[in-house]
């Protein structure tokens, strides 16, 4: 921590944007070092998505019918994986909120406040570190997915674009986690608050079953869900949509890549603004 403190103290004022970027990277480095010293954080973060992959692939894979692919476990695995990837990056929200709440609880934020650094750098650095951790988790999860039979059927560029959309969604949701972490008193409350709303968001979507199987009012919610847009976009980019799969008429499902980008950028703009404002009032 002393190295971070010294680096921030000697930072020249200079360009405010440049200083903000520099300070954010310093805080991000501090959080990455902390994560490396606590490998259990990464290990436990991997267990849940791996369990979801195995359980849904082998327990439900032969029972869930995806239109266009037939009652095929391998067809369902390809349909499933975009949903598991998206669920993994969004569930990192709880960890982001708990980490910020823990820093607030221990008074570390007050130490940062006393330093000549950009106000938003503490939150930006934290979310960037969480983004790196999420990327590592996705790499491991992709390897597990390949082992259970997941395959892509598009070019390397489209596959990378799909993972890029996933990381953008995860980064957007980390700002929601930051706001939650600043709004509660304990890390435990931040963890609970970061998960309780994610379950309906991820399950009222097209992640695990086609939305057409839901009641009509839930179909509307699922089709306009930002989570669903990213899942649908990844399926297209990975080539995991069956040939006969009926795409809903809703605009986000017809143009999922654009919808995913718009939703993620909008979430970042709104919740970063709210989180930075909350941070300033909390440390005032």
Secondary structure, DSSP 8 states (H G I E B T S, - for coil): -HHHHHHHHT-----HHHHHHHHHHHHHHHHHHHHHH-HHHHHHHHHHHHHHHHHIIIIITTT--BTTTBS-HHHHHHHHHHHHHHHHHHHHHHHHHHHHHHHHHHTHHHHHHTSSS-TTHHHHHHHHHHHHHHHHHHHHHHHHHHHTT----S-HHHHHHHHHHHHHHHHHHHHHHHHHHHHSSSHHHHHHHHHHHHHHHHHSSSSSS-GGGS-HHHHHHHHT-HHHHHHHHHHHHHT-S-TT----SSHHHHSHHHHHHHHHHHHHHHHHHHHHHHHHHHT-
